[in-house]
């Protein structure tokens, strides 16, 4: 199929062939591969697209099958039970763990397996969040195992096996993501993509099941509180807990740590997706060698001060709300206090985000247009997670306007919903603008050399003075010497004053530009630090059980219990994830400023 043709065999003119030194090289006839894949790059791109398509279809089918199991369990608990869903998920976990073990023991150790590493993938805050939520998820399963062991006489022994498998899955997966999140695997592309998609689909199904189980638990706590007590009383007759205090500790710990499990699944999905995008990726040298700006907190006053004040006030209000909300009849004033805190803090965050966006527009930093899968995923997750709270807010606005917007509590909830929508939009714009800006790197050595050279030139004599002294040493006549000295002095004064005036203007311009640039940088850091602390407290409050959307009863009476329950339980986990993800993105914006 391939033929080597020498110019002498081609029958052409020999002098003309010798005149072209490259004419003797190999020439290829057009084969099937050459006709369909004109270059190796084209073939590599087509293979990459085919591998991504196949692995994506695999993940889609696994997610659809698992969602069918979970929905069947919700709507028909007789045919499909929770144990059947756990068996299906345990099979997926075992398959995912088998692939992770194969990757660590065989794929990673092949020659030239990982030639490149993505510097943007797996930042410190993401790894720290993954580790924190992973530890909380392990403790959650420990509490669940303890509660099941106490009630072992009335429960199946198989239920204790499921938390053990999940603990093993969380430990191995956390180790895998922590150490290999930056890998750009160059061997066994299809197998690696399919393994990553299988693991990501498993985490996504665990998140869906966690949201479903959390919904059932909140239904018992919020709507059927008395029925729950009666139900627990009936169960204690046939399945009595030997130690009531230990049972309450396990149950309370399980309830407290439950939201962290959903966050762990979402973070794992996002990092596995970045690893999937980096399979087969070749990173350019200038992209990999770009220096990262240092993270410094010196000189910040207003942003951290306002942010710490918001955190302290928020913790106090959260504690008051928890004390009142856990009672049999929540107070009317605690809802007003809770929503008033939000409608005071959210406009401040909106103003800060708008000011930061305006400063980004006034900056002279260039846009970073290089390919960055991590940044693209950050933007997608930021926009997608914001839809949770925005959707709940729009449903609340429609319910309040349709019922009675004139009441005090209804007016406060309406203002809260509008402020929440505006704050999400402005903060997203500020973060996306900051993520796409190139970091401002100041060349301190250049500035130091400029100061040194300026100081040295100011102490030196003018360049014309040696020539004057050299001319004066030639002993001419007195009259001619005086005339020459006068003319030389005049020209020297004129020539030396012009460069010094230009240098002064350049120095003033440089100092003013540096002052303006420093002012913009400090303003961006102040705004970013304030938004970071505000998003932290707005993440803590709903994560640890502050859900006034369940207890106020307005939207629930308007939409009906089941509809509002589905809306809130889909939007609240996304809202919690949005706040946590915004903290990480704002840290990147702060560091790049």
TARANOR-V34388 format. One record per residue. N is the residue number from 1. SS is DSSP state (a for helix, b for strand, c for the rest). PHI is phi as a letter, one per 20 degrees, with the letter a starting at -180 (none if undefined). NEAR is the number of other C-alpha atoms within 10 Angstrom. Layout:
<<N:SS:PHI:NEAR> <N:SS:PHI:NEAR>>
//
This chain:
<<1:c:none:7> <2:c:e:10> <3:c:c:9> <4:c:e:12> <5:c:c:14> <6:c:e:14> <7:c:g:16> <8:c:f:12> <9:c:e:9> <10:c:e:10> <11:c:n:8> <12:c:e:10> <13:c:f:10> <14:a:f:12> <15:a:f:8> <16:a:f:11> <17:a:f:16> <18:a:f:13> <19:a:f:9> <20:c:d:9> <21:c:f:9> <22:c:e:9> <23:c:f:14> <24:c:e:14> <25:c:f:11> <26:c:f:12> <27:c:d:12> <28:c:d:12> <29:c:f:12> <30:c:f:12> <31:c:d:11> <32:a:f:10> <33:a:f:10> <34:a:f:13> <35:a:f:10> <36:a:e:11> <37:c:c:14> <38:c:f:12> <39:c:b:11> <40:a:f:10> <41:a:f:10> <42:a:f:12> <43:a:f:15> <44:a:f:13> <45:a:f:12> <46:a:f:13> <47:a:f:14> <48:a:f:18> <49:a:f:11> <50:a:f:13> <51:a:f:19> <52:a:f:20> <53:a:f:13> <54:a:f:15> <55:a:f:20> <56:a:f:19> <57:a:f:14> <58:a:f:17> <59:a:f:22> <60:a:f:15> <61:a:f:12> <62:a:f:18> <63:a:f:20> <64:a:f:13> <65:a:f:13> <66:a:f:23> <67:a:f:17> <68:a:f:13> <69:a:f:20> <70:a:f:23> <71:a:f:15> <72:a:f:17> <73:a:f:18> <74:a:f:16> <75:a:e:10> <76:c:b:11> <77:c:f:12> <78:c:e:10> <79:c:f:9> <80:c:d:16> <81:c:d:15> <82:a:f:16> <83:a:f:14> <84:a:f:14> <85:a:f:18> <86:a:f:19> <87:a:f:14> <88:a:f:13> <89:a:f:22> <90:a:f:19> <91:a:f:13> <92:a:f:20> <93:a:f:22> <94:a:f:16> <95:a:f:16> <96:a:f:23> <97:a:f:19> <98:a:f:12> <99:a:f:20> <100:a:f:21> <101:a:f:15> <102:a:f:14> <103:a:f:18> <104:a:f:12> <105:a:e:11> <106:a:c:11> <107:a:f:21> <108:c:f:18> <109:c:e:11> <110:c:f:13> <111:c:f:10> <112:c:m:11> <113:c:f:17> <114:b:c:19> <115:b:e:15> <116:b:c:20> <117:b:c:18> <118:c:f:21> <119:c:f:19> <120:c:e:15> <121:c:f:21> <122:c:m:22> <123:c:f:15> <124:a:f:11> <125:a:f:16> <126:a:f:20> <127:a:f:20> <128:a:f:13> <129:a:f:18> <130:a:f:23> <131:a:f:19> <132:a:f:13> <133:a:f:23> <134:a:f:23> <135:a:f:18> <136:a:f:20> <137:a:f:26> <138:a:f:21> <139:a:f:18> <140:a:g:25> <141:a:f:22> <142:a:f:18> <143:a:f:22> <144:a:f:20> <145:a:f:20> <146:a:f:18> <147:a:f:20> <148:a:f:19> <149:a:f:16> <150:a:f:19> <151:c:e:17> <152:a:f:16> <153:a:f:13> <154:a:c:13> <155:c:c:13> <156:c:f:13> <157:c:f:12> <158:a:f:10> <159:a:f:17> <160:a:f:18> <161:a:f:13> <162:a:f:17> <163:a:f:20> <164:a:f:14> <165:a:f:16> <166:a:f:18> <167:a:f:19> <168:a:f:15> <169:a:f:17> <170:a:f:23> <171:a:f:15> <172:a:f:14> <173:a:f:19> <174:a:f:20> <175:a:f:12> <176:a:f:15> <177:a:f:20> <178:a:f:19> <179:a:e:11> <180:a:c:18> <181:c:f:24> <182:c:e:21> <183:b:f:24> <184:b:d:23> <185:b:f:25> <186:c:d:21> <187:c:c:18> <188:c:l:15> <189:a:f:18> <190:a:f:18> <191:a:f:15> <192:a:f:24> <193:a:f:28> <194:a:f:22> <195:a:f:25> <196:a:f:26> <197:a:f:27> <198:a:f:25> <199:a:f:25> <200:a:f:24> <201:a:f:25> <202:a:f:25> <203:a:f:25> <204:a:f:21> <205:a:f:21> <206:a:f:21> <207:a:f:20> <208:a:f:20> <209:a:f:22> <210:a:f:17> <211:a:f:21> <212:a:f:18> <213:a:f:15> <214:a:f:17> <215:a:f:17> <216:a:f:14> <217:a:f:12> <218:a:f:19> <219:a:f:17> <220:a:f:15> <221:a:f:16> <222:a:e:14> <223:c:e:14> <224:c:d:13> <225:a:f:14> <226:a:f:13> <227:a:f:12> <228:a:f:15> <229:a:f:13> <230:a:f:12> <231:a:f:12> <232:a:f:13> <233:a:f:13> <234:a:f:12> <235:a:f:13> <236:a:f:13> <237:a:f:9> <238:a:e:10> <239:c:c:16> <240:c:e:16> <241:c:e:18> <242:c:f:11> <243:c:c:9> <244:a:f:9> <245:a:f:10> <246:a:f:14> <247:a:f:18> <248:a:f:13> <249:a:f:14> <250:a:f:20> <251:a:f:16> <252:a:f:13> <253:a:f:16> <254:a:f:20> <255:a:f:18> <256:a:f:15> <257:a:e:20> <258:a:f:23> <259:a:f:23> <260:a:f:23> <261:a:f:22> <262:a:f:25> <263:a:f:23> <264:a:f:25> <265:a:f:24> <266:a:f:22> <267:a:f:20> <268:a:f:22> <269:a:f:21> <270:a:f:18> <271:a:f:23> <272:a:f:23> <273:a:f:20> <274:a:f:26> <275:a:f:26> <276:a:f:27> <277:a:f:19> <278:c:e:25> <279:c:f:23> <280:c:m:24> <281:c:e:17> <282:c:d:14> <283:c:e:18> <284:c:f:10> <285:a:f:9> <286:a:f:8> <287:a:f:13> <288:a:f:13> <289:c:e:10> <290:c:f:9> <291:c:f:11> <292:c:e:13> <293:c:f:15> <294:c:f:10> <295:c:e:12> <296:c:c:10> <297:c:c:13> <298:c:f:6> <299:c:n:9> <300:c:e:15> <301:c:c:11> <302:a:f:14> <303:a:f:20> <304:a:f:21> <305:a:f:14> <306:a:f:17> <307:a:f:22> <308:a:f:17> <309:a:f:13> <310:a:f:21> <311:a:f:18> <312:a:f:12> <313:a:f:12> <314:a:f:21> <315:a:f:15> <316:a:f:10> <317:a:f:17> <318:a:f:22> <319:a:f:13> <320:a:f:14> <321:a:f:23> <322:a:f:17> <323:a:f:12> <324:a:f:17> <325:a:f:20> <326:c:f:12> <327:c:f:9> <328:c:f:9> <329:c:c:9> <330:c:f:16> <331:c:f:13> <332:a:f:11> <333:a:f:11> <334:a:f:19> <335:a:f:21> <336:a:f:15> <337:a:f:15> <338:a:f:18> <339:a:f:19> <340:a:f:16> <341:a:f:16> <342:a:f:19> <343:a:f:19> <344:a:e:13> <345:a:e:19> <346:a:f:21> <347:a:f:16> <348:a:f:16> <349:a:f:22> <350:a:f:21> <351:a:f:15> <352:a:f:24> <353:a:f:26> <354:a:f:18> <355:a:f:17> <356:a:f:26> <357:a:f:21> <358:a:f:12> <359:a:f:17> <360:a:f:19> <361:a:f:11> <362:a:e:11> <363:c:f:14> <364:c:d:11> <365:c:f:14> <366:c:f:11> <367:b:f:13> <368:c:e:12> <369:c:d:9> <370:c:f:9> <371:c:f:10> <372:c:b:18> <373:a:f:18> <374:a:f:22> <375:a:f:17> <376:a:f:15> <377:a:f:16> <378:a:g:20> <379:a:f:17> <380:a:f:12> <381:a:f:18> <382:a:f:23> <383:a:f:17> <384:a:f:13> <385:a:f:22> <386:a:f:23> <387:a:f:17> <388:a:f:22> <389:a:f:23> <390:a:f:21> <391:a:f:18> <392:a:f:22> <393:a:f:22> <394:a:f:16> <395:a:f:17> <396:a:f:25> <397:a:f:21> <398:a:f:13> <399:a:f:20> <400:a:f:20> <401:a:f:13> <402:a:f:10> <403:a:e:13> <404:c:a:12> <405:c:e:16> <406:c:e:12> <407:c:f:11> <408:a:f:11> <409:a:f:18> <410:a:f:21> <411:a:f:16> <412:a:f:20> <413:a:f:26> <414:a:f:24> <415:a:f:17> <416:a:f:22> <417:a:f:24> <418:a:f:17> <419:a:f:20> <420:a:f:21> <421:a:f:19> <422:a:f:16> <423:a:f:22> <424:a:f:22> <425:a:f:15> <426:a:f:19> <427:a:f:23> <428:a:f:19> <429:a:f:15> <430:a:f:23> <431:a:f:24> <432:a:f:20> <433:a:f:16> <434:a:f:24> <435:a:f:22> <436:c:e:18> <437:b:e:19> <438:c:f:14> <439:c:f:21> <440:c:e:16> <441:c:d:12> <442:c:e:9> <443:c:e:8> <444:a:f:9> <445:a:f:9> <446:a:f:10> <447:a:f:11> <448:a:f:11> <449:a:f:11> <450:a:f:12> <451:a:f:12> <452:a:f:11> <453:a:f:11> <454:a:f:13> <455:a:f:11> <456:a:f:10> <457:a:f:11> <458:a:f:10> <459:a:e:8> <460:c:f:8> <461:c:f:9> <462:c:f:14> <463:a:f:10> <464:a:e:16> <465:a:f:13> <466:a:f:11> <467:a:f:12> <468:a:f:15> <469:a:f:11> <470:a:f:10> <471:a:f:14> <472:a:f:14> <473:c:e:10> <474:c:e:9> <475:c:l:8> <476:c:e:12> <477:c:f:8> <478:a:f:9> <479:a:f:9> <480:a:f:10> <481:a:f:15> <482:a:f:13> <483:a:f:11> <484:a:f:15> <485:a:f:15> <486:a:f:12> <487:a:f:10> <488:a:f:15> <489:a:f:15> <490:a:f:10> <491:a:f:12> <492:a:f:16> <493:a:f:12> <494:a:f:10> <495:a:f:13> <496:a:e:13> <497:a:f:11> <498:a:f:10> <499:a:f:11> <500:a:f:12> <501:a:f:11> <502:a:f:11> <503:a:f:12> <504:a:f:11> <505:a:f:12> <506:a:f:12> <507:a:f:13> <508:a:f:12> <509:a:f:12> <510:a:f:12> <511:a:f:12> <512:a:f:12> <513:a:f:12> <514:a:f:12> <515:a:f:12> <516:a:f:13> <517:a:f:16> <518:a:f:13> <519:a:f:13> <520:a:f:18> <521:a:f:18> <522:a:f:16> <523:a:f:20> <524:a:f:26> <525:a:f:26> <526:a:f:25> <527:a:f:24> <528:a:f:28> <529:a:f:26> <530:a:f:25> <531:a:f:25> <532:a:f:24> <533:a:f:21> <534:a:f:25> <535:a:f:22> <536:a:f:17> <537:a:f:22> <538:a:f:22> <539:a:e:20> <540:a:f:18> <541:a:f:19> <542:a:f:17> <543:a:f:21> <544:c:d:16> <545:c:o:18> <546:c:e:17> <547:c:c:17> <548:a:f:15> <549:a:f:18> <550:a:e:20> <551:a:e:16> <552:c:f:17> <553:c:n:12> <554:a:f:19> <555:a:f:23> <556:a:f:18> <557:a:f:11> <558:a:e:16> <559:a:e:15> <560:c:n:11> <561:a:f:15> <562:a:f:10> <563:a:f:12> <564:a:f:20> <565:a:f:19> <566:a:f:13> <567:a:f:15> <568:a:f:20> <569:a:f:19> <570:a:e:19> <571:a:e:19> <572:a:f:21> <573:a:f:22> <574:a:f:23> <575:a:f:23> <576:a:f:25> <577:a:f:23> <578:a:f:23> <579:a:f:23> <580:a:f:23> <581:a:f:21> <582:a:f:24> <583:a:f:21> <584:a:f:18> <585:a:f:25> <586:a:f:25> <587:a:f:19> <588:a:f:20> <589:a:f:23> <590:a:f:26> <591:a:f:20> <592:a:f:22> <593:c:f:26>>
//
